[in-house]
């Protein structure tokens, strides 16, 4: 697994681009779920799914996201 900083970066600057009426989010390359955790801490009622290639990071993401799919889905 790469460094924790790589998989744990919360990307707070991206939250401003999510419309207020959003109910479901698909986070491609969700890492350890830091972005989802930040959104859920904000109190918005969101269902957040993630896709992550690294099994170790995906396991961590599964602790904060509603569902995480693990693998390479490019083909």
Rosetta constraint file for C-alpha pairs under 8 A:
AtomPair CA 1 CA 54 HARMONIC 7.01 0.50
AtomPair CA 1 CA 56 HARMONIC 6.78 0.50
AtomPair CA 1 CA 57 HARMONIC 7.53 0.50
AtomPair CA 2 CA 6 HARMONIC 6.55 0.50
AtomPair CA 2 CA 7 HARMONIC 7.34 0.50
AtomPair CA 3 CA 7 HARMONIC 6.99 0.50
AtomPair CA 4 CA 8 HARMONIC 5.57 0.50
AtomPair CA 5 CA 9 HARMONIC 5.76 0.50
AtomPair CA 6 CA 31 HARMONIC 7.69 0.50
AtomPair CA 7 CA 30 HARMONIC 7.77 0.50
AtomPair CA 7 CA 31 HARMONIC 4.37 0.50
AtomPair CA 7 CA 32 HARMONIC 5.20 0.50
AtomPair CA 7 CA 33 HARMONIC 7.84 0.50
AtomPair CA 7 CA 34 HARMONIC 7.82 0.50
AtomPair CA 7 CA 57 HARMONIC 6.49 0.50
AtomPair CA 8 CA 31 HARMONIC 6.48 0.50
AtomPair CA 8 CA 32 HARMONIC 5.45 0.50
AtomPair CA 8 CA 33 HARMONIC 6.96 0.50
AtomPair CA 8 CA 34 HARMONIC 5.30 0.50
AtomPair CA 9 CA 34 HARMONIC 6.06 0.50
AtomPair CA 9 CA 35 HARMONIC 7.19 0.50
AtomPair CA 10 CA 33 HARMONIC 7.85 0.50
AtomPair CA 10 CA 34 HARMONIC 4.52 0.50
AtomPair CA 10 CA 35 HARMONIC 4.31 0.50
AtomPair CA 10 CA 36 HARMONIC 7.89 0.50
AtomPair CA 10 CA 37 HARMONIC 7.94 0.50
AtomPair CA 10 CA 38 HARMONIC 6.69 0.50
AtomPair CA 11 CA 15 HARMONIC 7.64 0.50
AtomPair CA 11 CA 34 HARMONIC 7.84 0.50
AtomPair CA 11 CA 35 HARMONIC 5.83 0.50
AtomPair CA 12 CA 35 HARMONIC 6.93 0.50
AtomPair CA 12 CA 38 HARMONIC 7.28 0.50
AtomPair CA 14 CA 18 HARMONIC 7.46 0.50
AtomPair CA 15 CA 39 HARMONIC 7.15 0.50
AtomPair CA 18 CA 22 HARMONIC 6.83 0.50
AtomPair CA 22 CA 46 HARMONIC 7.37 0.50
AtomPair CA 23 CA 45 HARMONIC 6.82 0.50
AtomPair CA 23 CA 46 HARMONIC 4.99 0.50
AtomPair CA 23 CA 47 HARMONIC 6.20 0.50
AtomPair CA 24 CA 46 HARMONIC 5.69 0.50
AtomPair CA 24 CA 47 HARMONIC 4.71 0.50
AtomPair CA 24 CA 48 HARMONIC 5.79 0.50
AtomPair CA 24 CA 49 HARMONIC 7.82 0.50
AtomPair CA 25 CA 46 HARMONIC 7.29 0.50
AtomPair CA 25 CA 47 HARMONIC 6.35 0.50
AtomPair CA 25 CA 48 HARMONIC 4.81 0.50
AtomPair CA 25 CA 49 HARMONIC 6.22 0.50
AtomPair CA 26 CA 48 HARMONIC 6.01 0.50
AtomPair CA 26 CA 49 HARMONIC 4.90 0.50
AtomPair CA 26 CA 50 HARMONIC 5.63 0.50
AtomPair CA 26 CA 51 HARMONIC 7.65 0.50
AtomPair CA 27 CA 48 HARMONIC 7.22 0.50
AtomPair CA 27 CA 49 HARMONIC 6.15 0.50
AtomPair CA 27 CA 50 HARMONIC 4.60 0.50
AtomPair CA 27 CA 51 HARMONIC 6.30 0.50
AtomPair CA 28 CA 50 HARMONIC 5.85 0.50
AtomPair CA 28 CA 51 HARMONIC 4.90 0.50
AtomPair CA 28 CA 52 HARMONIC 6.75 0.50
AtomPair CA 29 CA 50 HARMONIC 7.06 0.50
AtomPair CA 29 CA 51 HARMONIC 5.50 0.50
AtomPair CA 29 CA 52 HARMONIC 4.82 0.50
AtomPair CA 29 CA 53 HARMONIC 7.22 0.50
AtomPair CA 30 CA 34 HARMONIC 7.80 0.50
AtomPair CA 30 CA 35 HARMONIC 7.43 0.50
AtomPair CA 30 CA 50 HARMONIC 5.37 0.50
AtomPair CA 30 CA 51 HARMONIC 5.90 0.50
AtomPair CA 30 CA 52 HARMONIC 5.62 0.50
AtomPair CA 30 CA 58 HARMONIC 7.61 0.50
AtomPair CA 30 CA 61 HARMONIC 7.21 0.50
AtomPair CA 31 CA 52 HARMONIC 6.04 0.50
AtomPair CA 31 CA 54 HARMONIC 7.58 0.50
AtomPair CA 31 CA 57 HARMONIC 5.30 0.50
AtomPair CA 31 CA 58 HARMONIC 6.34 0.50
AtomPair CA 31 CA 61 HARMONIC 6.69 0.50
AtomPair CA 32 CA 57 HARMONIC 4.51 0.50
AtomPair CA 32 CA 58 HARMONIC 5.86 0.50
AtomPair CA 32 CA 59 HARMONIC 7.38 0.50
AtomPair CA 32 CA 60 HARMONIC 4.99 0.50
AtomPair CA 32 CA 61 HARMONIC 4.27 0.50
AtomPair CA 32 CA 62 HARMONIC 7.98 0.50
AtomPair CA 33 CA 37 HARMONIC 6.10 0.50
AtomPair CA 33 CA 50 HARMONIC 7.79 0.50
AtomPair CA 33 CA 57 HARMONIC 7.93 0.50
AtomPair CA 33 CA 58 HARMONIC 7.73 0.50
AtomPair CA 33 CA 60 HARMONIC 6.84 0.50
AtomPair CA 33 CA 61 HARMONIC 4.08 0.50
AtomPair CA 33 CA 62 HARMONIC 7.45 0.50
AtomPair CA 33 CA 64 HARMONIC 6.37 0.50
AtomPair CA 33 CA 65 HARMONIC 6.66 0.50
AtomPair CA 34 CA 38 HARMONIC 6.24 0.50
AtomPair CA 34 CA 61 HARMONIC 7.50 0.50
AtomPair CA 35 CA 39 HARMONIC 6.40 0.50
AtomPair CA 36 CA 40 HARMONIC 6.14 0.50
AtomPair CA 36 CA 48 HARMONIC 6.70 0.50
AtomPair CA 36 CA 64 HARMONIC 6.91 0.50
AtomPair CA 36 CA 65 HARMONIC 6.38 0.50
AtomPair CA 37 CA 41 HARMONIC 6.09 0.50
AtomPair CA 37 CA 64 HARMONIC 5.83 0.50
AtomPair CA 37 CA 65 HARMONIC 7.40 0.50
AtomPair CA 38 CA 42 HARMONIC 6.46 0.50
AtomPair CA 39 CA 43 HARMONIC 7.29 0.50
AtomPair CA 39 CA 44 HARMONIC 6.94 0.50
AtomPair CA 39 CA 46 HARMONIC 7.96 0.50
AtomPair CA 40 CA 44 HARMONIC 6.09 0.50
AtomPair CA 40 CA 45 HARMONIC 7.33 0.50
AtomPair CA 40 CA 46 HARMONIC 6.94 0.50
AtomPair CA 47 CA 65 HARMONIC 7.80 0.50
AtomPair CA 47 CA 66 HARMONIC 6.18 0.50
AtomPair CA 48 CA 65 HARMONIC 5.60 0.50
AtomPair CA 48 CA 66 HARMONIC 5.48 0.50
AtomPair CA 48 CA 67 HARMONIC 7.03 0.50
AtomPair CA 49 CA 65 HARMONIC 6.09 0.50
AtomPair CA 49 CA 66 HARMONIC 5.67 0.50
AtomPair CA 49 CA 67 HARMONIC 4.81 0.50
AtomPair CA 49 CA 68 HARMONIC 5.67 0.50
AtomPair CA 49 CA 69 HARMONIC 7.89 0.50
AtomPair CA 50 CA 61 HARMONIC 7.71 0.50
AtomPair CA 50 CA 65 HARMONIC 7.08 0.50
AtomPair CA 50 CA 67 HARMONIC 6.35 0.50
AtomPair CA 50 CA 68 HARMONIC 4.57 0.50
AtomPair CA 50 CA 69 HARMONIC 6.19 0.50
AtomPair CA 51 CA 58 HARMONIC 7.73 0.50
AtomPair CA 51 CA 68 HARMONIC 5.68 0.50
AtomPair CA 51 CA 69 HARMONIC 4.83 0.50
AtomPair CA 51 CA 70 HARMONIC 5.97 0.50
AtomPair CA 51 CA 71 HARMONIC 7.48 0.50
AtomPair CA 52 CA 57 HARMONIC 7.30 0.50
AtomPair CA 52 CA 58 HARMONIC 5.64 0.50
AtomPair CA 52 CA 68 HARMONIC 7.28 0.50
AtomPair CA 52 CA 69 HARMONIC 6.45 0.50
AtomPair CA 52 CA 70 HARMONIC 5.16 0.50
AtomPair CA 52 CA 71 HARMONIC 6.20 0.50
AtomPair CA 52 CA 72 HARMONIC 7.67 0.50
AtomPair CA 53 CA 58 HARMONIC 7.42 0.50
AtomPair CA 53 CA 70 HARMONIC 5.52 0.50
AtomPair CA 53 CA 71 HARMONIC 4.41 0.50
AtomPair CA 53 CA 72 HARMONIC 5.48 0.50
AtomPair CA 54 CA 58 HARMONIC 6.10 0.50
AtomPair CA 54 CA 70 HARMONIC 7.11 0.50
AtomPair CA 54 CA 71 HARMONIC 7.18 0.50
AtomPair CA 55 CA 59 HARMONIC 6.11 0.50
AtomPair CA 55 CA 70 HARMONIC 6.25 0.50
AtomPair CA 55 CA 71 HARMONIC 7.61 0.50
AtomPair CA 56 CA 60 HARMONIC 6.71 0.50
AtomPair CA 57 CA 61 HARMONIC 6.24 0.50
AtomPair CA 58 CA 62 HARMONIC 6.12 0.50
AtomPair CA 58 CA 68 HARMONIC 6.50 0.50
AtomPair CA 58 CA 69 HARMONIC 7.62 0.50
AtomPair CA 58 CA 70 HARMONIC 6.37 0.50
AtomPair CA 59 CA 63 HARMONIC 7.09 0.50
AtomPair CA 60 CA 64 HARMONIC 7.60 0.50
AtomPair CA 61 CA 65 HARMONIC 5.90 0.50
AtomPair CA 61 CA 68 HARMONIC 6.93 0.50
AtomPair CA 62 CA 66 HARMONIC 7.05 0.50
AtomPair CA 62 CA 67 HARMONIC 6.31 0.50
AtomPair CA 62 CA 68 HARMONIC 5.75 0.50
